[in-house]
Each structure stands twice: as C-alpha cells, then as structure tokens.
Amino acid sequence: MENNTKRRRGIYLLPNLFTTAALFAGFYAIVAAMDSNFEKAAIAIFIAMVLDGLDGRVARMTNTQSEFGAEYDSLSDMVSFGLAPALVMYEWVLQGMGKIGWLAAFIYVAAAALRLARFNTQVAVADKGYFQGLASPAAAAIVAGAVWVGEGYQLHDFVRSWGAVALTIIAGVLMVSNIRYYSFKTFDLKGRVPFVAMLIVVLIFVLISIDPPQVLWSVFLLYAISGPVLTILLLIRHRKRREEKRREE
C-alpha cells in the first residue's frame, strides 16, 4: 500500500534567520571577550536578546512555527544566554578567582541548560502569563549588564571579583527556582493602545539613550527582584483565600 503522507522537506527561512542572527551575536560575544573587548561582548548579548524576542513573534505572525524552529531556538539560547554570559564574565573577572571563578561560571551554564530543558518539557502545560524561574535572556542581561556597567567604573578588585561571583551564582539559582516572573506574552502588540502609551514608549527610549548600560542593567535587576516580590504576594493571596474558605466552612 502506497504511503500518501510525505515528510515535509526544508525549513522556514524567515524566523530561523533571526535565530541564526541571535546565535551569531552570542558567538561574537564569546570571541569579543577572548579579545578583551568586554563592552562589545556585552552589547552583543543584548542584541541577541532582541533577535531572540523577534524570531518567535515573526514565526507566529507569519504562521511558520515548527518543531525544528523550536529546537533550533533552544540551542541558540543555550549559546547566547548560557555559555556566552558565563564566558564573558569569566574572561572579565572570574578567571582571576581561580577555582571559585570557573565554578561560579559553570553553575550559571548548568542552570541555563536546566532552565531551558524544563521550559521545553513544560511548554505545553505551563501558564503563558508567567515564567517558572528567571528566563535565560533576563539572566544573561543581568550578567552581561554587570560587565557593561563595570567597564565604565574603577571598582576595587575585591568588590568587583566577589560581586561578580555572587551575581553569577544568584542569576543561575533564579533560573532554576520556582519563583514566578511575568512573561509579557499576553501583551497584545496588535491591539489599540491609548495615545499616552506612545509617549511612555518615547520616554523609555530617551531614558535608555541617556546611559544605555546603567538603564538597561537597572531595568533587568528590577525585573529579577520583581519575581520574589510577585511570588510572595501570590502566596499571601493564596493563604488569605484558604483562610476565607475555612471560615465559610
């Protein structure tokens, strides 16, 4: 009996171009760090973040989602937001810490791999409005942002070294935690918004242009802090509901 079903050959070009560009930016960040161009390395990781955010949206808008694209995106994320930030931080300051330095970098890389693996296995059942654990691009922004900001200041070696160790480990732990973070996936870009919203967008661009490294790093630090705060508020709300149900019974 002749099999009528044929396996589709080829891949969708447009979304995978964005994924490839993000992968290239992550790889370039590693190369730049090896050449001690740490500012360029940090900027490349932020560029990879922008491209990573676009590939999924482009795929959904053009109806070109595929299993290949999802797997390719995950592997690209591992390079751009797992290996690249850890190696950039290691080349910047952690290598001077000896074993503690490379262990901190490895903890971050392992956490990024675990975070991506958990996301891939739970993507079908997870709440679209929230992330479980800090997303790897946000964690990469915290690590790369620290390098970008640190390049502009003459910090004491002790503060810079141990601060880098603590920040790298904390970013890794937040990725594999059960802390909930708002995902912004429910934000509708196609819908109409008030005119004031456009003014807010303009103000955001103005603020970023004043001092890109400090503003961007501050934004992602606040986002990282928002997760524990949101989780605590949700726990308090859940406890209140349980107490109210007990009283009704």
N, C-alpha and C positions, 0 to 999 in steps of 0.2 A: 504494500500500500504506500502510495507516494505521500510524503510529508509536505503538507501545504504551508506549514509555518516555517518561515525563513528567519534566521538570525540577522538582525539589523547590523550592517557594517558601517564603520565610520563613527565619528563623534561630532557633537555640536561645536562649531568653531567659536562663536562669539563669547559665551560665558567662560569657556576654557582658555581663551586669550587673556581674560582678566586674571584667571587663576595662575596662568603661566607668568604673567607680569608680576603678580604678588610673590610668586616663588623666586623670580629673578631678583626682586627687591630684597628679599630675605637673604638670598645667597650673596648679593652685593654687600649687605651689611656685615656679613662674616669676613669677606675679603677686605673691606674698608677697615675693619677693626684690626685685622692682622697687619695692616699698613699703618696703624696708629691714627687713622682718620676717624676718630670716635664720633665727632659731630655728624659727619656724613653717614656713618653707620646707624646712628640713632634716627636720623631723618629717613633713611631707607626703610626702617622698620615701621615708622608711622605711615609712609607711603604704601607699604604692604597692607597695612590695616585698611586704608581707604579702598584699595583694589579688592581686598577680600570682602569688604562690605558690598561692593558693586557686583561681584560675579553672581552671587545668589539672587540678588534683585533682578539683574539682567536676565538670568535663566527663568525666573518666574514671570517676568513681564513679557518675554518672548516665547514662553511655553517650551523651553528647551531643557527642562530638568532631566537628569539621567543618573543612573547608579554610578556610571563612570565619573561623571562630574562631581558627585558627592564624595567618592573615594579620592579622586584627584585633589579636591579642595582640602580634604582632611590631611593628606600627605603634605600639601603645600603649607598648611597651617603648622604642621609639626616642624617644618624647617624655618618658616618665617617667625613663628611665635613661640617655638620651643627651643630649637637649637640656637638660632641667631641671637636672641636677647641674652641667653646664658653665656654664649661665647664672647659677645661684645662686652658684657660685664666682666667676664673672666680676663679678657685682654686688657680692659681698662684698669682694674684694680685687684681683682680676686687672685690673680696669679701670684701676687706678692704675699698672699696669706698662706701659701703652702697648701697642705692637705685640706685645711678648713675651707680654703677658697674653692678648690675644684669640687669638693664635696657639696658645697652650697650650690654651685652651678649645676651639678648632677641632680640634686634634689629638685631644682626647678625644671630641668629637662624631663625627669621621670614623672613629675607631677603633670606637666603639659601632656605627655603621652597618655597618662591615665585619664586625664580630663577629657581628651579627645575620644578615647576609647569608650568612656562612659557615655559621652554625648551621642556617639554613633549608635550605641546599643539601646538608648532610651529615646531617640529622636521621635519615634512613632507614638510614644505614650506620654512624653514629657509635656508639661504645661508650657504653651507657646509664649505666655506672657512673662515667664521668669526663667532664669538660668539657675541650675543647681551648681553652685560654686562659681567663682570668678571666671569669666570667659578668657580663653588664652590670649586673644588680641588685647584685652584690657590689661592682663598681667604683663604682657610684653611692653605695653605703653608705660607701665609703672617702672619697669626695669630700664628700658631704653630712655625714658624721660629723665631718670636719675642721672644717667650718663650724660645726656644732652645738657642738663642744668649744671651738673658738676663740672663740666668742661669750662664753664664761664666763671667759676669761683675757685679761689685758692683755699681749699679746705685742709685742715690738719689731717695728716696721714692716718692717725688713729680714728678720727671721726669718719673719714671717707671709707677706710677699709672695713671697719666693723659695721658701719651704717650700710654698706653695700652687701655685706654678708646677711645682716638681719633682713634687709629689704628683699633680697633674692629668695631667701627661705620663706618669708611671710607670703610673698606673691605665689610661691609654689603651693604652700599649705592652703591658701584661699582657693586655689583652683580645684583642689580635691576635696574641699569641705562641702558640707550640706547647706551652707549659707545661701540664701536666695537673693538673686540680683534681678532687677528689672531688665528685660531683654530688648525693649523698644521695638519688638517685632510686630506688635499690634498697632504701631503708629502708622496711620494711613497717609501716605505721601500723595495719593491721587485725589483725596478729598479736598474740599474747600476749607480754608482757614481764615480767621479774621485778619484784617489788614495789619493789626498790631503785631501779629506773629511774624510778618515780614520784617518789621522794624527790629524785632528781637533777633532775628537771624543776622541782620546787618550789624547789630551791636556785638554779636558773638564774633563775627569776622573781624571787627575793629579791635576787640579785646585780644584776639589771638595775634593779630598783626603787631600789637604793641610789644609783646615779648613772647613769641611762639613757644619756646621751651618751658618757661615758667607757667604760662597759662595752661598749656596742654597737660603738663605733668600735674598741676593742681587739680584740673578737672577730673583726671583719672584717679588721683588719690581720693578725691571726694566720692567718686563712684565706688571705689574699693571700700571706703568707710560706710557708704550707704547700705551695703549688703548686711553687715551685722546689725545696723540700726533697724532696717526693714524686718529682719528675722526676729529681733526682739519684740518689735511692735506686733508682728503677726502672732507670736507666742502669747503675748499678753492678751490680745483679742481672743485667741482660741481658749485661753483659760477663763476669761470672762464669760464666754458662751457656755462653757461646761458648767460653770457655777450657776448661771441663769437656768440651765436645764435641770440641774439638781434641785434648785429652789422650786421650780414648777412641779417637779415630781413630788 
